Amino acid sequence: MSKSGRKAVPSDLSVGEMAKRAGVAVSTLHYYESEGLISSWRTAANHRRYDRRELRRVSVIRVAQTLGIPLAEVREVLSRVPKGAAVGKADWADASALWREEIDRRMALLERLRGQLDHCMGCGCLSLESCPLYNPGDTLARQGPGPRRWMDSGSENSDQ
């Protein structure tokens, strides 16, 4: 029996095994744990162990970080997923609903960027008069900072 009262099972992973399997540094696991994103338990010999199901949580964290999703949002999603129990399809569907709209928005922006890159980078028009991205006198500055055409995707200002 462990210090935490949890009984070890063969599928539990040591911190080194967990790091290797998840493809992250041990320090990353410690950080995720300190942020409350994952959890471990200690053996009677004070060795850190992870339930193998924590791998899924680490995978979600890593993919979210790759997409630029802040850890605070990751924490919010993972807080909806049961810890220490089997996680069903409905649990993940409920948790992921928080991201659906944001992911759809990002996908639309990426598709738009992909379509514009070919035109803007390789069009060869060499004409500011016919360039769809030309912004004479920086008139778009009145609409606010940043890439107005990209961030206002779908608005009437997006084609100026």
LOFIMI-623800 format. One record per residue: residue in one letter; x, y, z of N, C-alpha, C in turn. Coordinates in nm, 2 decimals, padded with zeros to 4 digits. Layout:
N
+------+--------+--------+--------+--------+--------+--------+--------+--------+--------+
! type !   n_c1 !   n_c2 !   n_c3 !  ca_c1 !  ca_c2 !  ca_c3 !   c_c1 !   c_c2 !   c_c3 !
+------+--------+--------+--------+--------+--------+--------+--------+--------+--------+
!    a !      X !      Y !      Z !      X !      Y !      Z !      X !      Y !      Z !
...
+------+--------+--------+--------+--------+--------+--------+--------+--------+--------+
//
This chain:
160
+------+--------+--------+--------+--------+--------+--------+--------+--------+--------+
! type !   n_c1 !   n_c2 !   n_c3 !  ca_c1 !  ca_c2 !  ca_c3 !   c_c1 !   c_c2 !   c_c3 !
+------+--------+--------+--------+--------+--------+--------+--------+--------+--------+
!    m !  00.08 ! -00.12 !  00.00 !  00.00 !  00.00 !  00.00 !  00.09 !  00.12 !  00.00 !
!    s !  00.04 !  00.23 ! -00.06 !  00.12 !  00.35 ! -00.08 !  00.10 !  00.45 !  00.04 !
!    k !  00.18 !  00.55 !  00.04 !  00.16 !  00.66 !  00.14 !  00.02 !  00.72 !  00.13 !
!    s ! -00.03 !  00.73 !  00.00 ! -00.16 !  00.79 ! -00.02 ! -00.27 !  00.69 !  00.00 !
!    g ! -00.24 !  00.57 !  00.03 ! -00.35 !  00.47 !  00.05 ! -00.39 !  00.40 ! -00.08 !
!    r ! -00.33 !  00.44 ! -00.18 ! -00.36 !  00.38 ! -00.32 ! -00.28 !  00.25 ! -00.34 !
!    k ! -00.34 !  00.15 ! -00.39 ! -00.27 !  00.03 ! -00.42 ! -00.22 !  00.03 ! -00.56 !
!    a ! -00.09 !  00.00 ! -00.57 ! -00.02 !  00.00 ! -00.70 ! -00.08 ! -00.11 ! -00.79 !
!    v ! -00.09 ! -00.07 ! -00.92 ! -00.13 ! -00.17 ! -01.02 ! -00.02 ! -00.18 ! -01.13 !
!    p ! -00.01 ! -00.29 ! -01.19 !  00.10 ! -00.31 ! -01.29 !  00.11 ! -00.20 ! -01.40 !
!    s !  00.00 ! -00.14 ! -01.44 !  00.00 ! -00.05 ! -01.55 !  00.04 !  00.09 ! -01.50 !
!    d !  00.06 !  00.12 ! -01.37 !  00.11 !  00.25 ! -01.32 !  00.25 !  00.27 ! -01.38 !
!    l !  00.28 !  00.40 ! -01.40 !  00.41 !  00.44 ! -01.46 !  00.49 !  00.52 ! -01.36 !
!    s !  00.62 !  00.49 ! -01.36 !  00.71 !  00.58 ! -01.29 !  00.72 !  00.71 ! -01.36 !
!    v !  00.78 !  00.81 ! -01.29 !  00.79 !  00.94 ! -01.36 !  00.87 !  00.94 ! -01.48 !
!    g !  00.98 !  00.86 ! -01.48 !  01.06 !  00.84 ! -01.60 !  00.99 !  00.77 ! -01.71 !
!    e !  00.91 !  00.67 ! -01.68 !  00.83 !  00.60 ! -01.78 !  00.72 !  00.69 ! -01.84 !
!    m !  00.66 !  00.76 ! -01.75 !  00.56 !  00.85 ! -01.80 !  00.61 !  00.96 ! -01.89 !
!    a !  00.73 !  01.02 ! -01.85 !  00.79 !  01.12 ! -01.94 !  00.83 !  01.06 ! -02.07 !
!    k !  00.88 !  00.94 ! -02.07 !  00.92 !  00.88 ! -02.20 !  00.80 !  00.85 ! -02.29 !
!    r !  00.70 !  00.79 ! -02.23 !  00.58 !  00.75 ! -02.30 !  00.51 !  00.87 ! -02.35 !
!    a !  00.50 !  00.98 ! -02.27 !  00.43 !  01.11 ! -02.31 !  00.52 !  01.19 ! -02.41 !
!    g !  00.65 !  01.17 ! -02.41 !  00.73 !  01.25 ! -02.50 !  00.76 !  01.39 ! -02.44 !
!    v !  00.77 !  01.40 ! -02.31 !  00.80 !  01.52 ! -02.24 !  00.91 !  01.50 ! -02.14 !
!    a !  00.96 !  01.61 ! -02.09 !  01.07 !  01.60 ! -01.99 !  01.00 !  01.58 ! -01.85 !
!    v !  01.07 !  01.52 ! -01.76 !  01.02 !  01.49 ! -01.63 !  00.98 !  01.63 ! -01.57 !
!    s !  01.06 !  01.73 ! -01.59 !  01.02 !  01.86 ! -01.53 !  00.89 !  01.91 ! -01.59 !
!    t !  00.86 !  01.88 ! -01.71 !  00.73 !  01.92 ! -01.77 !  00.61 !  01.85 ! -01.69 !
!    l !  00.63 !  01.72 ! -01.66 !  00.53 !  01.65 ! -01.58 !  00.51 !  01.72 ! -01.45 !
!    h !  00.62 !  01.75 ! -01.38 !  00.62 !  01.82 ! -01.25 !  00.54 !  01.95 ! -01.26 !
!    y !  00.57 !  02.02 ! -01.37 !  00.50 !  02.15 ! -01.39 !  00.35 !  02.13 ! -01.41 !
!    y !  00.32 !  02.04 ! -01.50 !  00.17 !  02.01 ! -01.52 !  00.10 !  01.97 ! -01.39 !
!    e !  00.17 !  01.90 ! -01.31 !  00.12 !  01.85 ! -01.18 !  00.10 !  01.97 ! -01.09 !
!    s !  00.20 !  02.06 ! -01.08 !  00.19 !  02.18 ! -01.00 !  00.08 !  02.27 ! -01.04 !
!    e !  00.05 !  02.27 ! -01.17 ! -00.06 !  02.35 ! -01.22 ! -00.20 !  02.28 ! -01.21 !
!    g ! -00.20 !  02.16 ! -01.15 ! -00.32 !  02.09 ! -01.13 ! -00.38 !  02.02 ! -01.26 !
!    l ! -00.30 !  02.01 ! -01.36 ! -00.35 !  01.95 ! -01.49 ! -00.34 !  01.80 ! -01.48 !
!    i ! -00.25 !  01.74 ! -01.41 ! -00.24 !  01.60 ! -01.40 ! -00.21 !  01.57 ! -01.25 !
!    s ! -00.22 !  01.44 ! -01.22 ! -00.19 !  01.40 ! -01.08 ! -00.11 !  01.27 ! -01.07 !
!    s ! -00.04 !  01.26 ! -00.96 !  00.04 !  01.14 ! -00.94 !  00.01 !  01.10 ! -00.79 !
!    w !  00.07 !  00.99 ! -00.76 !  00.06 !  00.94 ! -00.62 !  00.20 !  00.89 ! -00.58 !
!    r !  00.22 !  00.87 ! -00.45 !  00.35 !  00.82 ! -00.40 !  00.34 !  00.68 ! -00.34 !
!    t !  00.45 !  00.60 ! -00.37 !  00.46 !  00.47 ! -00.32 !  00.50 !  00.48 ! -00.17 !
!    a !  00.50 !  00.37 ! -00.10 !  00.55 !  00.37 !  00.04 !  00.70 !  00.41 !  00.04 !
!    a !  00.77 !  00.39 ! -00.07 !  00.91 !  00.43 ! -00.08 !  00.93 !  00.57 ! -00.13 !
!    n !  00.82 !  00.64 ! -00.14 !  00.81 !  00.78 ! -00.18 !  00.84 !  00.80 ! -00.33 !
!    h !  00.82 !  00.70 ! -00.41 !  00.84 !  00.71 ! -00.55 !  00.71 !  00.76 ! -00.62 !
!    r !  00.73 !  00.86 ! -00.71 !  00.61 !  00.91 ! -00.78 !  00.56 !  00.81 ! -00.88 !
!    r !  00.43 !  00.79 ! -00.89 !  00.37 !  00.70 ! -00.98 !  00.25 !  00.77 ! -01.05 !
!    y !  00.23 !  00.74 ! -01.17 !  00.12 !  00.79 ! -01.25 !  00.02 !  00.68 ! -01.30 !
!    d ! -00.10 !  00.70 ! -01.28 ! -00.20 !  00.61 ! -01.34 ! -00.18 !  00.63 ! -01.49 !
!    r ! -00.18 !  00.52 ! -01.56 ! -00.16 !  00.52 ! -01.71 ! -00.27 !  00.62 ! -01.78 !
!    r ! -00.38 !  00.63 ! -01.72 ! -00.48 !  00.72 ! -01.78 ! -00.44 !  00.87 ! -01.79 !
!    e ! -00.34 !  00.90 ! -01.71 ! -00.29 !  01.04 ! -01.71 ! -00.22 !  01.07 ! -01.85 !
!    l ! -00.18 !  00.97 ! -01.92 ! -00.12 !  00.99 ! -02.05 ! -00.22 !  01.06 ! -02.15 !
!    r ! -00.34 !  01.03 ! -02.14 ! -00.44 !  01.10 ! -02.22 ! -00.45 !  01.25 ! -02.19 !
!    r ! -00.44 !  01.28 ! -02.06 ! -00.45 !  01.42 ! -02.02 ! -00.32 !  01.49 ! -02.07 !
!    v ! -00.21 !  01.43 ! -02.06 ! -00.08 !  01.49 ! -02.11 ! -00.09 !  01.51 ! -02.26 !
!    s ! -00.15 !  01.42 ! -02.33 ! -00.17 !  01.43 ! -02.48 ! -00.26 !  01.55 ! -02.51 !
!    v ! -00.36 !  01.56 ! -02.44 ! -00.45 !  01.68 ! -02.46 ! -00.38 !  01.81 ! -02.44 !
!    i ! -00.31 !  01.81 ! -02.33 ! -00.23 !  01.93 ! -02.29 ! -00.13 !  01.97 ! -02.41 !
!    r ! -00.06 !  01.87 ! -02.45 !  00.05 !  01.89 ! -02.55 ! -00.02 !  01.94 ! -02.68 !
!    v ! -00.12 !  01.88 ! -02.73 ! -00.19 !  01.92 ! -02.85 ! -00.24 !  02.06 ! -02.84 !
!    a ! -00.31 !  02.09 ! -02.72 ! -00.36 !  02.22 ! -02.70 ! -00.25 !  02.33 ! -02.70 !
!    q ! -00.14 !  02.30 ! -02.64 ! -00.03 !  02.39 ! -02.64 !  00.03 !  02.42 ! -02.78 !
!    t !  00.03 !  02.31 ! -02.86 !  00.08 !  02.33 ! -03.00 ! -00.02 !  02.42 ! -03.07 !
!    l ! -00.14 !  02.42 ! -03.04 ! -00.24 !  02.51 ! -03.11 ! -00.25 !  02.65 ! -03.04 !
!    g ! -00.17 !  02.67 ! -02.94 ! -00.17 !  02.80 ! -02.88 ! -00.28 !  02.82 ! -02.77 !
!    i ! -00.34 !  02.72 ! -02.73 ! -00.44 !  02.73 ! -02.63 ! -00.38 !  02.74 ! -02.49 !
!    p ! -00.41 !  02.85 ! -02.42 ! -00.35 !  02.88 ! -02.29 ! -00.38 !  02.76 ! -02.19 !
!    l ! -00.28 !  02.74 ! -02.10 ! -00.30 !  02.64 ! -02.00 ! -00.43 !  02.66 ! -01.91 !
!    a ! -00.46 !  02.78 ! -01.89 ! -00.58 !  02.81 ! -01.81 ! -00.71 !  02.75 ! -01.88 !
!    e ! -00.71 !  02.76 ! -02.01 ! -00.82 !  02.70 ! -02.08 ! -00.81 !  02.55 ! -02.08 !
!    v ! -00.69 !  02.50 ! -02.09 ! -00.67 !  02.35 ! -02.08 ! -00.72 !  02.30 ! -01.95 !
!    r ! -00.69 !  02.37 ! -01.84 ! -00.73 !  02.33 ! -01.71 ! -00.88 !  02.33 ! -01.70 !
!    e ! -00.95 !  02.43 ! -01.76 ! -01.09 !  02.43 ! -01.75 ! -01.15 !  02.31 ! -01.82 !
!    v ! -01.10 !  02.27 ! -01.94 ! -01.15 !  02.16 ! -02.01 ! -01.12 !  02.03 ! -01.93 !
!    l ! -01.00 !  02.02 ! -01.88 ! -00.97 !  01.89 ! -01.81 ! -01.04 !  01.88 ! -01.67 !
!    s ! -01.08 !  01.99 ! -01.62 ! -01.16 !  01.99 ! -01.49 ! -01.30 !  01.92 ! -01.51 !
!    r ! -01.34 !  01.91 ! -01.64 ! -01.47 !  01.85 ! -01.67 ! -01.45 !  01.70 ! -01.69 !
!    v ! -01.33 !  01.65 ! -01.70 ! -01.30 !  01.51 ! -01.72 ! -01.27 !  01.44 ! -01.59 !
!    p ! -01.34 !  01.33 ! -01.56 ! -01.32 !  01.26 ! -01.43 ! -01.17 !  01.22 ! -01.41 !
!    k ! -01.12 !  01.23 ! -01.29 ! -00.99 !  01.18 ! -01.26 ! -01.00 !  01.05 ! -01.19 !
!    g ! -00.90 !  00.96 ! -01.22 ! -00.90 !  00.84 ! -01.14 ! -01.01 !  00.74 ! -01.17 !
!    a ! -01.08 !  00.76 ! -01.28 ! -01.19 !  00.67 ! -01.32 ! -01.19 !  00.66 ! -01.47 !
!    a ! -01.26 !  00.56 ! -01.52 ! -01.27 !  00.54 ! -01.67 ! -01.34 !  00.67 ! -01.72 !
!    v ! -01.29 !  00.72 ! -01.83 ! -01.34 !  00.84 ! -01.90 ! -01.41 !  00.79 ! -02.02 !
!    g ! -01.54 !  00.82 ! -02.03 ! -01.62 !  00.78 ! -02.15 ! -01.63 !  00.89 ! -02.26 !
!    k ! -01.68 !  00.85 ! -02.37 ! -01.70 !  00.93 ! -02.48 ! -01.78 !  01.06 ! -02.45 !
!    a ! -01.88 !  01.04 ! -02.37 ! -01.97 !  01.15 ! -02.33 ! -01.89 !  01.25 ! -02.24 !
!    d ! -01.80 !  01.20 ! -02.16 ! -01.71 !  01.29 ! -02.08 ! -01.63 !  01.38 ! -02.16 !
!    w ! -01.56 !  01.32 ! -02.26 ! -01.47 !  01.40 ! -02.35 ! -01.56 !  01.49 ! -02.44 !
!    a ! -01.67 !  01.45 ! -02.48 ! -01.76 !  01.54 ! -02.56 ! -01.80 !  01.66 ! -02.49 !
!    d ! -01.84 !  01.64 ! -02.36 ! -01.88 !  01.75 ! -02.27 ! -01.76 !  01.85 ! -02.26 !
!    a ! -01.64 !  01.79 ! -02.23 ! -01.53 !  01.88 ! -02.20 ! -01.48 !  01.95 ! -02.33 !
!    s ! -01.49 !  01.88 ! -02.44 ! -01.44 !  01.95 ! -02.57 ! -01.54 !  02.05 ! -02.62 !
!    a ! -01.66 !  02.05 ! -02.58 ! -01.76 !  02.15 ! -02.62 ! -01.71 !  02.29 ! -02.60 !
!    l ! -01.63 !  02.31 ! -02.49 ! -01.57 !  02.44 ! -02.46 ! -01.48 !  02.49 ! -02.57 !
!    w ! -01.42 !  02.40 ! -02.64 ! -01.32 !  02.44 ! -02.75 ! -01.38 !  02.44 ! -02.89 !
!    r ! -01.49 !  02.39 ! -02.91 ! -01.54 !  02.37 ! -03.05 ! -01.55 !  02.50 ! -03.12 !
!    e ! -01.61 !  02.60 ! -03.07 ! -01.63 !  02.73 ! -03.14 ! -01.49 !  02.79 ! -03.17 !
!    e ! -01.40 !  02.79 ! -03.07 ! -01.27 !  02.85 ! -03.09 ! -01.19 !  02.77 ! -03.20 !
!    i ! -01.20 !  02.64 ! -03.19 ! -01.13 !  02.56 ! -03.30 ! -01.19 !  02.59 ! -03.43 !
!    d ! -01.32 !  02.60 ! -03.44 ! -01.38 !  02.63 ! -03.57 ! -01.33 !  02.77 ! -03.62 !
!    r ! -01.32 !  02.87 ! -03.53 ! -01.27 !  03.00 ! -03.57 ! -01.13 !  02.99 ! -03.62 !
!    r ! -01.04 !  02.92 ! -03.55 ! -00.91 !  02.90 ! -03.59 ! -00.89 !  02.83 ! -03.72 !
!    m ! -00.98 !  02.73 ! -03.74 ! -00.97 !  02.66 ! -03.87 ! -01.01 !  02.75 ! -03.99 !
!    a ! -01.11 !  02.83 ! -03.97 ! -01.15 !  02.93 ! -04.07 ! -01.04 !  03.02 ! -04.10 !
!    l ! -00.97 !  03.07 ! -04.00 ! -00.86 !  03.16 ! -04.02 ! -00.74 !  03.09 ! -04.09 !
!    l ! -00.71 !  02.97 ! -04.06 ! -00.60 !  02.90 ! -04.12 ! -00.64 !  02.87 ! -04.27 !
!    e ! -00.76 !  02.83 ! -04.30 ! -00.80 !  02.81 ! -04.44 ! -00.79 !  02.94 ! -04.52 !
!    r ! -00.83 !  03.05 ! -04.46 ! -00.82 !  03.18 ! -04.52 ! -00.68 !  03.22 ! -04.55 !
!    l ! -00.59 !  03.20 ! -04.45 ! -00.45 !  03.22 ! -04.47 ! -00.39 !  03.14 ! -04.58 !
!    r ! -00.42 !  03.01 ! -04.58 ! -00.37 !  02.92 ! -04.68 ! -00.41 !  02.97 ! -04.82 !
!    g ! -00.53 !  03.01 ! -04.84 ! -00.58 !  03.06 ! -04.96 ! -00.52 !  03.19 ! -05.01 !
!    q ! -00.49 !  03.28 ! -04.91 ! -00.43 !  03.41 ! -04.94 ! -00.28 !  03.40 ! -04.97 !
!    l ! -00.22 !  03.31 ! -04.90 ! -00.07 !  03.30 ! -04.92 ! -00.03 !  03.27 ! -05.06 !
!    d ! -00.10 !  03.19 ! -05.13 ! -00.07 !  03.16 ! -05.27 ! -00.09 !  03.29 ! -05.35 !
!    h ! -00.19 !  03.36 ! -05.33 ! -00.22 !  03.48 ! -05.40 ! -00.12 !  03.59 ! -05.37 !
!    c ! -00.10 !  03.61 ! -05.24 ! -00.02 !  03.73 ! -05.20 !  00.13 !  03.70 ! -05.21 !
!    m !  00.17 !  03.58 ! -05.19 !  00.32 !  03.55 ! -05.20 !  00.36 !  03.52 ! -05.34 !
!    g !  00.27 !  03.47 ! -05.42 !  00.32 !  03.42 ! -05.55 !  00.24 !  03.48 ! -05.66 !
!    c !  00.16 !  03.58 ! -05.64 !  00.07 !  03.63 ! -05.75 !  00.15 !  03.70 ! -05.86 !
!    g !  00.26 !  03.77 ! -05.82 !  00.34 !  03.84 ! -05.92 !  00.28 !  03.96 ! -05.98 !
!    c !  00.17 !  04.01 ! -05.92 !  00.10 !  04.12 ! -05.99 !  00.18 !  04.25 ! -05.99 !
!    l !  00.26 !  04.27 ! -05.89 !  00.35 !  04.39 ! -05.89 !  00.27 !  04.52 ! -05.90 !
!    s !  00.15 !  04.52 ! -05.86 !  00.06 !  04.63 ! -05.88 ! -00.01 !  04.66 ! -05.75 !
!    l !  00.02 !  04.77 ! -05.68 ! -00.05 !  04.81 ! -05.56 ! -00.19 !  04.84 ! -05.59 !
!    e ! -00.22 !  04.89 ! -05.71 ! -00.36 !  04.92 ! -05.74 ! -00.45 !  04.80 ! -05.74 !
!    s ! -00.40 !  04.68 ! -05.79 ! -00.49 !  04.57 ! -05.80 ! -00.47 !  04.47 ! -05.68 !
!    c ! -00.38 !  04.50 ! -05.59 ! -00.35 !  04.41 ! -05.47 ! -00.47 !  04.42 ! -05.37 !
!    p ! -00.53 !  04.30 ! -05.34 ! -00.64 !  04.30 ! -05.25 ! -00.60 !  04.33 ! -05.10 !
!    l ! -00.47 !  04.33 ! -05.07 ! -00.43 !  04.36 ! -04.94 ! -00.37 !  04.50 ! -04.92 !
!    y ! -00.36 !  04.57 ! -05.03 ! -00.30 !  04.71 ! -05.02 ! -00.39 !  04.79 ! -04.93 !
!    n ! -00.33 !  04.87 ! -04.85 ! -00.40 !  04.95 ! -04.75 ! -00.34 !  05.09 ! -04.76 !
!    p ! -00.39 !  05.17 ! -04.86 ! -00.33 !  05.30 ! -04.88 ! -00.36 !  05.39 ! -04.76 !
!    g ! -00.26 !  05.46 ! -04.71 ! -00.27 !  05.55 ! -04.60 ! -00.30 !  05.49 ! -04.47 !
!    d ! -00.29 !  05.36 ! -04.46 ! -00.32 !  05.28 ! -04.34 ! -00.46 !  05.31 ! -04.29 !
!    t ! -00.55 !  05.31 ! -04.38 ! -00.69 !  05.34 ! -04.34 ! -00.75 !  05.23 ! -04.24 !
!    l ! -00.70 !  05.11 ! -04.25 ! -00.75 !  05.01 ! -04.16 ! -00.71 !  05.03 ! -04.01 !
!    a ! -00.62 !  05.12 ! -03.99 ! -00.58 !  05.15 ! -03.85 ! -00.69 !  05.21 ! -03.77 !
!    r ! -00.79 !  05.27 ! -03.84 ! -00.91 !  05.33 ! -03.76 ! -00.99 !  05.22 ! -03.70 !
!    q ! -00.98 !  05.09 ! -03.75 ! -01.06 !  04.98 ! -03.70 ! -00.99 !  04.91 ! -03.58 !
!    g ! -00.87 !  04.95 ! -03.55 ! -00.80 !  04.89 ! -03.44 ! -00.67 !  04.83 ! -03.48 !
!    p ! -00.60 !  04.78 ! -03.37 ! -00.46 !  04.73 ! -03.40 ! -00.47 !  04.59 ! -03.45 !
!    g ! -00.36 !  04.54 ! -03.51 ! -00.35 !  04.40 ! -03.55 ! -00.39 !  04.38 ! -03.69 !
!    p ! -00.39 !  04.26 ! -03.73 ! -00.42 !  04.22 ! -03.87 ! -00.57 !  04.22 ! -03.89 !
!    r ! -00.62 !  04.34 ! -03.92 ! -00.77 !  04.36 ! -03.93 ! -00.84 !  04.26 ! -04.03 !
!    r ! -00.78 !  04.25 ! -04.15 ! -00.84 !  04.16 ! -04.25 ! -00.85 !  04.02 ! -04.20 !
!    w ! -00.75 !  03.97 ! -04.13 ! -00.76 !  03.84 ! -04.08 ! -00.84 !  03.82 ! -03.96 !
!    m ! -00.83 !  03.91 ! -03.86 ! -00.91 !  03.89 ! -03.74 ! -01.06 !  03.92 ! -03.75 !
!    d ! -01.09 !  04.00 ! -03.85 ! -01.23 !  04.03 ! -03.87 ! -01.29 !  03.94 ! -03.98 !
!    s ! -01.24 !  03.82 ! -03.98 ! -01.28 !  03.72 ! -04.08 ! -01.44 !  03.72 ! -04.10 !
!    g ! -01.48 !  03.73 ! -04.22 ! -01.62 !  03.72 ! -04.25 ! -01.69 !  03.86 ! -04.23 !
!    s ! -01.63 !  03.96 ! -04.18 ! -01.69 !  04.09 ! -04.17 ! -01.68 !  04.17 ! -04.30 !
!    e ! -01.76 !  04.27 ! -04.31 ! -01.76 !  04.35 ! -04.43 ! -01.63 !  04.42 ! -04.46 !
!    n ! -01.55 !  04.44 ! -04.35 ! -01.42 !  04.50 ! -04.36 ! -01.30 !  04.41 ! -04.40 !
!    s ! -01.33 !  04.28 ! -04.41 ! -01.23 !  04.18 ! -04.43 ! -01.17 !  04.19 ! -04.57 !
!    d ! -01.23 !  04.25 ! -04.66 ! -01.18 !  04.25 ! -04.80 ! -01.12 !  04.39 ! -04.84 !
!    q ! -01.11 !  04.48 ! -04.75 ! -01.06 !  04.61 ! -04.78 ! -00.91 !  04.60 ! -04.81 !
+------+--------+--------+--------+--------+--------+--------+--------+--------+--------+
//
